[in-house]
Amino acid sequence: MSQTSFKIIKKDKKSKARAGIISTLHGDIQTPIFVPVGTNSTVKSVNPRDLKEMGAEIILANTYHLHLRPGEDLIKKFGGLSKWMSWQGPTMTDSGGFQVFSLGVGLEHGVGKLLREEEGEAKPRLNKITKEGVTFQSHLDGSKQFLSPEISIDIQEKLGADLIVAFDDLESPKHTYEETKKSLELTEDWLLRSIKAHKRKDQLLYGVTHGGSFQDLRVRSAKFVDKNFNAIALGGAHKNKKNMSQIVEWTIASVSEEKPRHMLGIGEVDDIFELIQRGIDTFDCVIPTRIGRTGFFFASTPVGNIKNRFRFDINKPQFRTDPKPLDANCTCYACQNFSRAYIHHLFRSRELLSYSLISTHNVHFLVNLTKIIRKAILEDKFKTLKKQWLV
């Protein structure tokens, strides 16, 4: 089988943005591109046909969740992740590291990977980390589970994704320098074990960079991953958006230009522009379907902007008689066929179709935005486009 490869097609003259192609056995991925998240081997409320029609090129699924249910052996029996999902396109799986973090120090500190004002209360952790791996309780039934670099890679090889991620230990944004360094050292050991465990040559294995908000640790991690892997995934915790941009800059300056770079778990509109400008090729996030299920929809500039975060709440009374589509500039199924008033009615009535329409629109919005950005890079107009959106 041929190996997955990456080729840079065009570099922006005024930034580190670039357009490229990741070639896989299941098809090509034109970068930069937003990667919809299908945690349980489905993008919530959005069917694969709609994903294809909107131009999505790759879906990310979750190693931890699929291991617990239905199990990687069953998915392998059905021909691997793409066939299992009836997606027939490239797929990516994460390592399970973030979910393990969420059950451990994430609970203990009441945080996610980015510090926010609304972080929750500290709770007892549901995992135990050792050098061998992580013992944790299943969120489904409380059963005792164990995940290690070797097990994570074995699961991902059986799932058969085109792009996979080495097992890592996610530090907390509240960690001290010494705690972050200790976590990074564990991650480095786990990354090397992931390489040793990885046998499939048709999968591109991403190494994950860490180091919290500390520049020297970030540079160290970037150089370590670049030395040992053919693809770079930027992970770990950030204090805020400014710090996140700094981390990307430190990392990109320390890795090889010819390797693909993926940012884990980021997908706000302003973040997308900032990440691409700094040299990120792909990124995944649950934002479009998560906010869609609560009634929020994306809108393009000038209606959408930094102040309103490019989003509106369909629950608001102002939309009850609004004849316009969710976004006048959008070509998705929802915007081409339904009014805000109708979708408002569906959502207020708790009709399931409302979740599907808004989620489909939101995923289409981010996929299409990255395609517009790619076109701008090819035409040397990226900076102009960014200025139009982030005024």
N, C-alpha and C positions, 0 to 999 in steps of 0.2 A: 504494500500500500504506500502511496505517496504521502510525504509529510506535509503538514500545514505550513504555509509560507506567507510572508508579508512583504509588500512592495510599496514604496512611496512613489506616488504619481506626480505630486505637485507640492511645493513648499511656498507658503505665503512669504512675500518679500518684506513685510513690516512686523511680523511676529513669528512665533514658533509653530503656528498652526500648519497642518499639512493634510493632504488628501492621499489616501492609500487604498490598497486592496489586500484583505486577508483571504487567501485561497484555502478552502477546505474540501474534504471529500463530498460534503453535502452542498457545496456551492460557494460562491464568492461573497465577501462582506465588504461593501464599499464604505470606507471610513473618511471622516468621523461619522459615527452612527450611535444613536441611542438604542440600548438593549432593553427591551421590555422584560420584566421579571415574571416568570411563571413558577412560583415557589413549589407548588405541588404538581408540576408538569402541566399547568394551565395558567394562562394570563387571566386573572379573575375577571369574569363577565365578558371576555373578548374571545371569540372563536378563531381558530387558525386561518380560516378562509378570509376573515376580515383583516387579520394581521398581514396576510399576503397581499391583499388588495391595497392596503394603505402603504405598502412598501417596507414593512419591517423585514430585516434581513437575518436576524439572529434572536434567539430567546434564551434567557438564563433560568435554570432550574436549581433547586436547592438540595444539596447532598444530604444534609441532616434530615430534612422532612421526608425525602423519598426513601431514605434508608429505613426510617421508622414505619412508613406506610407509602406504597404497598411493598417495598423491598426491592433492592437492585436486581436480585435474581429473576424476579418476575418480569421486570422491564427488559432485562437482557433477553429473556425467553421470547418476548414480543418484538425483538429486532433492534432494541436500543431506543433511546429517548426520542429521536425524531419520528420513528415509525409509531412508537407508543402514543405520541401526541397527535399523530396525523399532521405533522408540521412539514416534514419532508425538506427541511432546510437546516442550516447550521445551528448548533446549540452550544451552550456554555453551562458549566456547573461550577458553583463555588465549593469551598472546602468543608464547610460546616463550622469553620472557626468563629464566625460572627454569632451563630446561634449558641455555640458553647459559651461565648463571652456573655451573651444576653442572660444565660442561666447562672452565670457566675458573678464576676466582678461588676457586670452591668446591673444586676439586681442589688448587689451589695452597696454600690455607690449610687444607685438610682439614676443611672445615666445611659445614654446611647454613645455612639462614636463621636458625636459632636455635642459639646455642652450647650444646653438651651435653658432659658429661664424657667420653662415649665417642666423640668425634669421631675421625676416622681420620688417617692419616699424610698429610703434604703430598706432592703428586705434581705432575709437570709439567702445565701447562695445555694443553688441546687446542683453544684458540681464540685469536683475536687481535681486540681491540676497537679500532675507529677511529671517527671521527665519522660516517662513512658507514654503518657497521653492524658486524656480527660475522662473521668468517670462522672456520669451525670444521670439525672432522673428524666425520663421521657415526659414531655409535656402532655402526651396523650393519655398515659395510664400510670405514670409514676414508676415504671419499671426501671431497673438499673441498666445503664448502657455504658459502653466504652468506645471512645473514638481516639485513634492514633494516626500519625502520618500514613502508616502502612494501610490501615483500614480505610481511611479517607480516599486514598488513591485507588484501592481495590474497588470501592463503591463506584468511584467516578469512571473507572475503566469498564465496569460492567454496565453502567448507564450509557456509556458510549458517546459522550459529548465530544464535540470537535475541539473546544477550548476548555481546559480544566485548570484548577487552582491548587497549589501546594498547601498543605495544612499549616496553620499559623496560630499564634497566641495573640489575641487582640488586647492591647493595653488600654487602660482607662484614661480618659482625658484628665482625671484627677490624680493620676499617678505622679509621684516624685521622679526626679531624674534617675535615682538609683533603682526604683521599682520599674521604670520604663526600660532601663538598661538590662535588668534581669529578665524581663519579658522578651526583649529583643534577642538576647542570647538563647533563650529557649526556642524562639521562632527560628533562628538560624540553624539550630540543631534539627528541628522538625523539617525545615526546608530541605536539608541535605538528605534526610531519611526519605522524604517524599520523592526526590530524584532517584534514589536507589530503588524505591518500590515501583517506580513507573516503568512499565514494559511496552505499552502500546506506542508504536511509532506514528500512528495516524492522529494522535492527539497532541495539541500544543499545550505544554505545561507552563503556566505562569507562576513565577516566584512573587511573593508578596513583600513589599517594603513596609517597614514599621519605624518606630522611634519617637512616637508622640509629637510634641511640639518642639523638640530639641534638635537644633540644626546638625550638630555633630553626629548624633545618633541616626538621623535621617540620611545623612550623606554616607555614613558607614553602611547602613542597611541597603541603600541604593547600589553602592559599589559591590556589595556582597551578592545581591540578587543578579546584577548585571554580569558578574563573573560566572555565575553558575546556571543561569537560565536564558532561554531564547525569547522570553516574553516577560514583560514587567506589569505587575498589578500593584497599584498604590492602595495600601490599606492603612489600618491603624486609626488612632483617635486624633481629633483636632479640637482646639479650644474655641475657635470661631471661624468665620468665612475668610477673614484676612489671614489668619494663621494657615488655613487650608491652602490658600493661594501661594503662601510662602513655601509650604511643604512641597507643593507640586514643582515650584521653581528649583528648590534645592535638589529634588529627586531627578528631574529631567536633565539638569546640568551634570548629573553624575552617572547617567546611563547612556548606552550606545544609541545613536540616532536611528539605526536601521531596525530596531526591535519594536514590536507593537506595544502600546501602553494602555492599560485599562484602569479606570478609576472606579473603585468599588463603592456602591451605595450612594451615588450623587446624581441628582436629576432636576434641580431647580433651573428655571430659564436663565437667570443671570449666571449661575454656576456653570452651565453648559458653555456659554460664551467664554467665560474666564478660563475654563479648563482647556477648551480647544485652542484658545490663544496661546496657552502655555505648553502645548504639544501633546495633549491627551487625544487618543484615537477612538476609544470606546468607553462607555460608562453605563451602569445599570442603576435602576432605582424603582422602588414600589410606588413612588409618589403618584403617578397618573391614575392608577386604579384605586389606590388607598383614598385619595381625596375625592375621587369620583363616587365612591360608595357613600360619602358623606354629603354629596351634592355640589361639590366645587368643580367648576370647569375652567379650562384655560382659554384665554382670549389674546389674540395677537395685538401688536402695536398698531395704532396709538391708543386703542381702547384699553388694552392690557399694558401695564408698565411696572417699573420697579416698586412704586408706592403700593399698588394693589397686588403685587407679586404675580401679575399676569393671570389672576384667577378671580372668579366671582361665585357667589353662592346661589344656586338655582332656587333655594328655599325662600329667598327674599320676595316680599310682596310685589316689588317692582317688576317682576317677571311674569306675574299672573296673566297679563293680557298682552305680553310682548310678542309681536309677530316675527321678530328677527330670529335667525339661527343662532346657535351658541356663539359662533364666531363667523363674521361675514366673510373672512378670507379663507375659511376652511373648506376643503373638498371631501371631508369624511361623510359617511353614510348618514350620520345623525344630522349634520349641518345641511346636507343637501335635501333632506326629506321632512324635517320636523322643526317646529317653532320652539322658542324658549317657553312660551305659554303652555304648549302641550307637555313638554318635558317637566316643567314646573308642576303641572297637574299630576303627572305620573309619580313624581317624587313625593309630593304631598300625600298621594294615595298609597304610597309604599308599593307601587307596582314594580316588579322585577325588571321590566324593560328599561326603566329609568337608569338603573345601575349600569346596564349594558350600554345604553346610548352614551351616557356621560363618560364611562370608562373607555369606550371605543374612541370617542372624540379626543380624550386626553392623551391616549397612547399615540394616536395619529398625529396630534399636535406636536409632540416631542420628536417623533420619528421624522415628520415632515420638516420641522425646524432644523434638524441636523442635516437633512438633505439640501435645504436652502443654504445652510452654512457651507456645505461641501462645494456647492456650485459657486459660491462667492469666493472660496479659496482658489478654485480652478481659474476664476476670472480675475484674480488679484483684487477682490473687492471686500475682503473679510472685515477690515477695519471700518469701512463705510457701513456695512451691514450691522456691525456691532453698535455703532454710534446711533443708528436708526432705532434700534431696539432698547438700548440702555441709556436713553437720554435722561 
